């Protein structure tokens, strides 16, 4: 949509990050326009079933988020972008924590930080305050960047969110209103009466809203005596309740827990992100694959090596088109565990002599991606009971199971 492309161009020009929304983005948006702009969204969302997710899609992201999309929003164009079927909800079994503003969200966020997440998005200021306080109390706040969204429209709203403990903010409705959106809530129907959710190239000229937001926030920071956002994060003690605004409905509302300064809970603990996570990517087995696949990566020559990061490298170098099928052949032996061949590009063929778990094939991105499974040579075929998991039946054209390397059977 032109409106979404407009937001992407604006945020790329300003140094911010636009979001793809509930998964999927047309690969053409990553191309550089004649004037040097790009419509690419820096934040890519991944739905539970990885619909619309390819290696190229992931490789072009600055940040990844987890999301799900209800079926009534999956129109024809959206389904094509997400490599799915129209009117079918894009949800599937793989579990992820759902972070929303509810009791206990801080505990869930703590687990996510321990799992080495770089960012956590909390929708709603009540959940945000609890999450920030819990992370500071457990000395985890310095390892993650907190984000929030939901009804954030002015610099004043940003200032309050920052004082409650967040470094980054998301906008959705207000930028659309600046592009004459009249909130008909028909974006997914392609019947927008003011053409915001259709194809109007003139929308790309509207880039002024975020300059106003930045100037408005700068004014509030100056009034409060803060020079940087980091100085401002979590200083909830500056906020106070305006008693004049009390109504019978809010008379018994106690906000003391929300306004409690987190830095007092554990003095000396970081109240904003101070160091990046060490994801230890240098110990991945993929690094060996990348080194051994160097002839294919640099000269497009076929190689046979003994795959996610490798798929990433191929996507960055060769884009959506990639290399010829089976350019890289990986032979492996043993127990694969989960997610073997996640987001595998068609360039790579994986041959495993051993067993696997059920999620192995679920994230194969193309019908031309191949995983060949074979029974170990030293195993009695009659007594071998290992079978591919349920998702393999959904991807029968991508997985082959054999008793011997040269004796393969399609599922």
Secondary structure, DSSP 8 states (H G I E B T S, - for coil): -HHHHHHHHHHHHHT---B--SS---GGGGSB-TTS-B---SEEEEETT-TT--HHHHHT-SEEEEE-B-GGG--HHHHHHTTS-TT--B--S-------SSTTHHHHHHHHHHTT-SEEEEESHHHHHHHHHHHHHTT-GGG-EEEEESS--SHHHHHHHHHTT-SEE---HHHHHHTT----S-GGGT--TTSTTS--GGGGG---HHHHHHHHHHHHHHHHT-SSHHHHTT-GGG----GGG--TTTTT---TTTTS-GGGTSTTS-SS--S-----GGG-THHHHHHHTHHHHHH---EEE--HHHHHHHHHHHTTT-S-TTSEEEEEEEE--S-TTTT--TTEEEEEEEE--GGGGTT---TT-EEEEE--TTS-GGG------THHHHTTTTEEEEEETTEEEE-
